[in-house]
């Protein structure tokens, strides 16, 4: 069990700094940027949802294309979750500045599921406009082609973190490759591509054979792109977070001593924000530390902000979307919220600040 949380390296080797380094290269490349990507004139940035550094390193034999690339591990953001991390990649900002502070976050008295862009009342695109929740332009105001699932077109989350980009939908892994190659061959200097399949597999099956097989297909995708992209194009591969497997007997119900002080919950199982009933924040904090401190790093909103979990700057809007007391899971625990449900029981999870969740690859290779 990790004694201390692994905080994001917001001032250096962090996913929030990748796009600025690629689109606006410095005279001297940062040491964490793979040498192949330094000063590249044509770039394809491929983001693999759920590919942690530890998971990749453990599968060297089945990922030859990925392991031939140059690079190493960098950190994701806090929380180590898709909504916050993808927004940090696209905007080049920490969550405290772009304001997408979690998978489920408090907005105007409701809990917004960011990926579904819904509340308990349903679709929230009209009542909680995405462009008002996240106001910063994607990719520094550039309008690159973005290759992602066709089903994500005009979703609330797409509008929040990819608005004003040129959306290019794909249906299968093969059509993703075809679209990326087509765009690069047409002369696009920067192409962004996102693949979510590995994360879905891990959520449902964990890190077993199904995960291994999905990652082999992703390795084939990388090999295909390096073979078919125009010569000299740099393929950069990174991810939004890693994964841990949470046994069902480690999905923890809040003890009654804690629950009695809780009005509602946000966040997710491994990064659970507790919102206190009126006047009970102190009692909630004491109860959480007393009963759950061995399973989680317990922080108040003010402590998490002061310790830099969300970045060096946290806007008032971002701070207002946090709860009162945070449970950031250690080890392989998760904290249940009956209102946080999905189509199946989660096996693989993420969100907290362990190495397996926080470290992701930043790799690069040159098409020849």
C-alpha positions as CSV (number, residue, x, y, z in Angstrom):
1,X,0.0,0.0,0.0
2,X,1.4,3.4,-1.0
3,X,2.1,5.7,2.0
4,X,1.8,8.9,0.1
5,X,-0.3,10.0,-2.9
6,X,1.6,10.5,-6.1
7,X,0.7,14.1,-7.1
8,X,0.7,15.3,-10.7
9,X,3.8,17.0,-12.0
10,X,1.9,20.0,-13.2
11,X,5.1,22.0,-13.7
12,X,6.7,19.4,-16.0
13,X,6.1,15.8,-17.0
14,X,2.3,15.8,-17.0
15,X,-0.3,15.2,-19.6
16,X,-1.5,18.8,-19.3
17,X,1.8,19.9,-20.9
18,X,1.9,17.6,-23.8
19,X,-0.2,19.5,-26.4
20,X,1.5,22.9,-25.6
21,X,4.9,21.2,-26.1
22,X,3.8,19.8,-29.4
23,X,2.0,22.8,-30.8
24,X,4.3,25.4,-29.5
25,X,7.8,23.8,-29.3
26,X,10.4,25.6,-27.2
27,X,13.9,26.3,-28.4
28,X,15.0,23.7,-25.9
29,X,12.6,20.7,-25.6
30,X,11.7,19.7,-22.1
31,X,13.6,16.7,-20.9
32,X,10.4,14.6,-20.4
33,X,9.4,15.0,-24.1
34,X,10.5,12.0,-26.2
35,X,13.4,13.0,-28.5
36,X,11.5,11.9,-31.6
37,X,8.8,14.5,-30.8
38,X,11.0,17.5,-30.2
39,X,10.4,20.1,-32.9
40,X,8.2,17.8,-35.0
41,X,6.5,19.5,-37.9
42,X,3.9,16.8,-38.5
43,X,2.3,15.0,-35.4
44,X,-0.4,12.5,-34.8
45,X,-1.3,12.4,-31.1
46,X,-2.9,9.1,-30.1
47,X,-4.6,9.0,-26.7
48,X,-5.3,5.5,-25.4
49,X,-7.9,5.6,-22.6
50,X,-6.9,3.5,-19.7
51,X,-3.3,2.6,-20.7
52,X,-1.2,3.0,-17.6
53,X,2.6,2.8,-17.6
54,X,2.6,-0.2,-15.1
55,X,0.1,-2.1,-17.2
56,X,2.1,-1.5,-20.4
57,X,5.5,-2.3,-18.8
58,X,4.0,-5.7,-17.6
59,X,3.1,-6.6,-21.2
60,X,6.3,-6.0,-23.1
61,X,6.3,-9.3,-24.9
62,X,2.8,-8.6,-26.5
63,X,3.4,-5.0,-27.3
64,X,6.5,-4.9,-29.6
65,X,5.4,-1.8,-31.5
66,X,4.8,0.3,-28.4
67,X,8.0,-0.8,-26.8
68,X,10.0,0.2,-29.8
69,X,8.9,3.8,-29.3
70,X,11.0,6.4,-27.5
71,X,9.9,7.8,-24.2
72,X,8.8,6.9,-20.6
73,X,6.3,7.6,-17.9
74,X,4.6,10.9,-17.1
75,X,1.8,11.7,-14.7
76,X,-1.8,12.3,-15.4
77,X,-3.9,14.8,-13.4
78,X,-5.9,14.6,-10.2
79,X,-8.3,12.9,-10.2
80,X,-6.9,10.2,-12.5
81,X,-10.1,10.0,-14.5
82,X,-11.1,10.4,-18.1
83,X,-13.2,13.6,-17.9
84,X,-10.5,15.6,-16.1
85,X,-7.6,14.1,-17.9
86,X,-8.9,14.5,-21.5
87,X,-9.9,18.1,-20.8
88,X,-6.3,18.7,-19.5
89,X,-4.9,17.2,-22.6
90,X,-7.0,19.2,-25.0
91,X,-6.8,22.5,-23.1
92,X,-3.2,22.2,-21.8
93,X,-4.5,23.2,-18.3
94,X,-4.7,21.5,-14.9
95,X,-8.3,20.7,-13.7
96,X,-8.2,23.6,-11.2
97,X,-8.1,26.0,-14.2
98,X,-10.3,24.3,-16.8
99,X,-12.9,23.3,-14.1
100,X,-13.7,19.8,-15.1
101,X,-12.7,18.5,-11.7
102,X,-14.1,14.9,-11.9
103,X,-16.3,12.3,-13.5
104,X,-19.2,13.4,-11.3
105,X,-19.1,16.9,-9.9
106,X,-21.4,19.4,-8.2
107,X,-22.8,22.1,-10.5
108,X,-25.5,24.5,-9.4
109,X,-26.8,22.2,-6.7
110,X,-26.9,19.1,-8.9
111,X,-24.4,16.3,-9.5
112,X,-23.4,16.3,-13.1
113,X,-22.1,13.1,-14.7
114,X,-19.6,14.7,-17.1
115,X,-19.2,11.8,-19.5
116,X,-22.9,11.4,-19.9
117,X,-23.6,15.1,-19.3
118,X,-26.6,14.2,-17.3
119,X,-28.0,14.7,-13.8
120,X,-30.8,12.9,-12.0
121,X,-33.2,14.8,-14.2
122,X,-31.6,13.5,-17.4
123,X,-29.8,15.2,-20.3
124,X,-28.3,18.4,-18.9
125,X,-26.9,20.1,-22.1
126,X,-29.6,22.8,-21.9
127,X,-29.7,23.3,-18.2
128,X,-25.9,23.1,-17.7
129,X,-24.4,24.3,-21.0
130,X,-21.0,22.6,-21.6
131,X,-19.5,25.8,-22.9
132,X,-20.1,27.6,-19.6
133,X,-18.7,24.8,-17.5
134,X,-15.4,24.7,-19.5
135,X,-14.7,28.0,-21.2
136,X,-11.1,27.5,-22.4
137,X,-10.4,26.7,-26.1
138,X,-9.2,23.3,-27.1
139,X,-5.6,23.1,-28.5
140,X,-4.9,26.7,-27.8
141,X,-7.5,27.9,-30.4
142,X,-6.1,25.7,-33.2
143,X,-8.8,23.7,-35.0
144,X,-7.1,20.4,-35.7
145,X,-9.1,17.3,-36.9
146,X,-10.1,15.2,-33.9
147,X,-10.7,11.5,-34.7
148,X,-12.9,9.9,-32.1
149,X,-16.0,7.7,-31.8
150,X,-18.8,8.8,-34.2
151,X,-21.3,8.4,-31.3
152,X,-19.6,11.1,-29.3
153,X,-20.5,13.9,-31.8
154,X,-22.3,16.7,-30.1
155,X,-22.2,15.0,-26.7
156,X,-22.0,17.3,-23.8
157,X,-18.5,16.2,-22.9
158,X,-17.3,16.6,-26.5
159,X,-18.7,20.1,-26.5
160,X,-17.0,20.8,-23.2
161,X,-13.5,19.7,-24.1
162,X,-13.3,19.6,-27.9
163,X,-15.6,22.4,-29.1
164,X,-14.6,24.2,-32.3
165,X,-12.3,21.4,-33.4
166,X,-13.0,19.5,-36.6
167,X,-14.8,16.4,-35.5
168,X,-14.0,13.2,-37.5
169,X,-16.0,10.2,-36.4
170,X,-14.9,6.5,-36.6
171,X,-16.8,3.3,-36.0
172,X,-14.1,0.6,-35.5
173,X,-10.4,0.4,-34.8
174,X,-9.7,-0.1,-38.5
175,X,-11.6,3.0,-39.5
176,X,-9.8,5.0,-36.8
177,X,-6.5,4.0,-38.5
178,X,-7.9,4.8,-42.0
179,X,-9.1,8.3,-40.9
180,X,-5.9,9.2,-39.2
181,X,-3.8,8.1,-42.2
182,X,-6.2,10.0,-44.6
183,X,-5.9,13.2,-42.7
184,X,-2.1,13.0,-42.3
185,X,-1.7,12.3,-46.0
186,X,-3.9,15.3,-46.8
187,X,-1.3,17.5,-45.2
188,X,-2.7,18.1,-41.7
189,X,0.2,19.1,-39.5
190,X,-1.5,17.9,-36.3
191,X,-4.1,15.2,-35.8
192,X,-5.6,14.2,-32.5
193,X,-7.0,10.6,-32.1
194,X,-8.7,9.0,-29.1
195,X,-9.5,5.3,-28.5
196,X,-11.6,4.3,-25.5
197,X,-11.8,0.5,-26.0
198,X,-9.1,-0.5,-23.6
199,X,-10.7,1.4,-20.7
200,X,-14.1,-0.2,-21.4
201,X,-12.5,-3.7,-21.4
202,X,-10.7,-3.1,-18.1
203,X,-13.8,-1.7,-16.4
204,X,-15.7,-4.9,-17.2
205,X,-13.0,-7.6,-17.2
206,X,-10.1,-6.2,-15.2
207,X,-6.5,-6.8,-16.3
208,X,-6.9,-10.4,-17.4
209,X,-6.9,-12.1,-20.9
210,X,-9.5,-9.7,-22.4
211,X,-7.3,-6.7,-21.5
212,X,-4.3,-8.4,-22.9
213,X,-6.0,-9.1,-26.2
214,X,-7.3,-5.6,-26.5
215,X,-3.9,-4.2,-25.9
216,X,-2.4,-6.5,-28.6
217,X,-4.9,-4.9,-31.1
218,X,-3.8,-1.5,-30.0
219,X,-0.2,-2.4,-30.5
220,X,-1.2,-3.5,-34.1
221,X,-2.8,-0.1,-34.5
222,X,0.4,1.6,-33.6
223,X,2.4,-0.6,-36.0
224,X,-0.1,0.1,-38.8
225,X,0.1,3.9,-38.3
226,X,3.9,3.9,-38.3
227,X,3.8,1.9,-41.5
228,X,1.2,3.9,-43.3
229,X,1.6,7.5,-42.1
230,X,3.6,9.8,-44.4
231,X,7.4,9.4,-43.9
232,X,8.6,11.8,-41.2
233,X,5.3,12.0,-39.3
234,X,5.8,11.7,-35.6
235,X,3.3,9.4,-33.8
236,X,3.0,10.4,-30.1
237,X,1.2,8.0,-27.8
238,X,-0.1,8.8,-24.4
239,X,-3.0,8.0,-22.1
240,X,-5.4,9.6,-19.6
241,X,-4.9,7.3,-16.6
242,X,-3.9,3.8,-15.5
243,X,-5.9,1.1,-13.8
244,X,-6.2,-1.0,-10.6
245,X,-8.4,-4.0,-10.1
246,X,-10.8,-3.6,-7.2
247,X,-12.2,-6.9,-5.7
248,X,-15.9,-6.7,-5.0
249,X,-15.2,-7.3,-1.3
250,X,-13.2,-4.1,-1.2
251,X,-16.0,-1.9,-2.5
252,X,-16.8,-0.2,0.8
253,X,-20.1,1.1,2.0
254,X,-19.8,4.3,4.0
255,X,-19.9,3.4,7.7
256,X,-22.9,4.8,9.5
257,X,-20.7,7.1,11.5
258,X,-19.8,8.8,8.2
259,X,-23.0,8.4,6.3
260,X,-25.0,10.3,9.0
261,X,-23.2,13.5,8.1
262,X,-23.4,13.1,4.3
263,X,-26.0,14.9,2.2
264,X,-24.7,13.7,-1.2
265,X,-21.7,12.3,-2.9
266,X,-19.8,13.1,-6.1
267,X,-16.6,11.9,-7.8
268,X,-16.3,8.2,-8.2
269,X,-15.4,5.0,-6.3
270,X,-11.7,5.7,-5.9
271,X,-12.0,9.4,-5.6
272,X,-15.1,10.0,-3.6
273,X,-16.2,13.5,-2.6
274,X,-18.6,13.7,0.4
275,X,-20.8,16.7,0.7
276,X,-21.7,17.4,4.3
277,X,-25.1,18.2,5.7
278,X,-25.4,21.7,7.0
279,X,-22.9,22.5,9.7
280,X,-21.4,19.0,9.8
281,X,-18.2,19.3,7.9
282,X,-16.0,19.0,10.9
283,X,-17.9,16.0,12.2
284,X,-17.8,14.4,8.8
285,X,-14.0,14.9,8.6
286,X,-13.4,13.4,12.0
287,X,-15.6,10.4,11.3
288,X,-14.0,9.8,7.9
289,X,-10.5,10.0,9.2
290,X,-11.4,7.8,12.2
291,X,-13.1,5.0,10.3
292,X,-11.6,5.2,6.7
293,X,-8.2,6.8,7.2
294,X,-6.5,3.4,6.7
295,X,-8.2,2.9,3.4
296,X,-8.0,6.4,1.9
297,X,-6.1,9.7,1.9
298,X,-8.7,11.9,3.6
299,X,-8.6,15.6,2.7
300,X,-10.8,18.6,3.0
301,X,-11.5,20.7,0.0
302,X,-9.1,23.3,1.4
303,X,-6.4,20.8,2.0
304,X,-6.6,19.2,-1.5
305,X,-6.4,22.7,-3.0
306,X,-3.5,23.9,-0.8
307,X,-1.5,20.7,-1.5
308,X,-1.8,21.3,-5.2
309,X,-3.9,18.3,-6.2
310,X,-5.8,20.3,-8.8
311,X,-2.9,22.5,-9.9
312,X,-1.2,25.7,-8.8
313,X,-4.3,27.7,-9.5
314,X,-7.9,26.7,-8.6
315,X,-10.6,29.1,-9.8
316,X,-13.7,29.8,-7.7
317,X,-15.8,28.0,-10.2
318,X,-13.6,24.9,-10.0
319,X,-13.5,25.0,-6.2
320,X,-17.3,25.2,-6.0
321,X,-17.6,21.9,-7.8
322,X,-15.7,20.0,-5.1
323,X,-17.2,18.4,-2.0
324,X,-16.3,19.0,1.6
325,X,-14.3,15.8,2.4
326,X,-12.4,13.7,-0.1
327,X,-11.7,9.9,0.1
328,X,-8.9,9.2,-2.3
329,X,-8.5,5.4,-2.1
330,X,-5.2,3.7,-1.2
331,X,-4.5,0.2,-2.2
332,X,-7.4,-1.5,-4.1
333,X,-10.4,-0.1,-2.2
334,X,-13.3,1.8,-3.6
335,X,-16.2,3.6,-1.9
336,X,-19.8,2.9,-3.0
337,X,-22.4,5.5,-3.9
338,X,-25.8,4.0,-4.7
339,X,-26.4,6.9,-7.1
340,X,-23.2,6.2,-9.1
341,X,-24.3,3.2,-11.2
342,X,-23.6,1.8,-14.7
343,X,-24.4,-1.1,-17.0
344,X,-22.2,-3.6,-15.2
345,X,-20.1,-4.1,-12.0
346,X,-16.8,-2.4,-12.3
347,X,-13.7,-4.6,-12.0
348,X,-11.0,-2.2,-13.2
349,X,-11.1,1.3,-11.7
350,X,-9.1,4.5,-11.5
351,X,-9.4,8.0,-10.1
352,X,-7.0,8.0,-7.1
353,X,-3.3,8.9,-6.8
354,X,-1.5,5.5,-6.7
355,X,1.3,4.9,-9.1
356,X,-0.7,2.4,-11.1
357,X,-3.3,5.0,-11.8
358,X,-1.2,8.1,-12.1
359,X,1.7,7.1,-14.3
360,X,1.0,6.9,-18.1
361,X,3.2,6.5,-21.1
362,X,4.4,9.3,-23.3
363,X,6.0,7.6,-26.3
364,X,7.0,8.7,-29.8
365,X,8.2,7.2,-33.0
366,X,8.8,8.4,-36.6
367,X,7.0,7.0,-39.6
368,X,9.4,5.8,-42.3
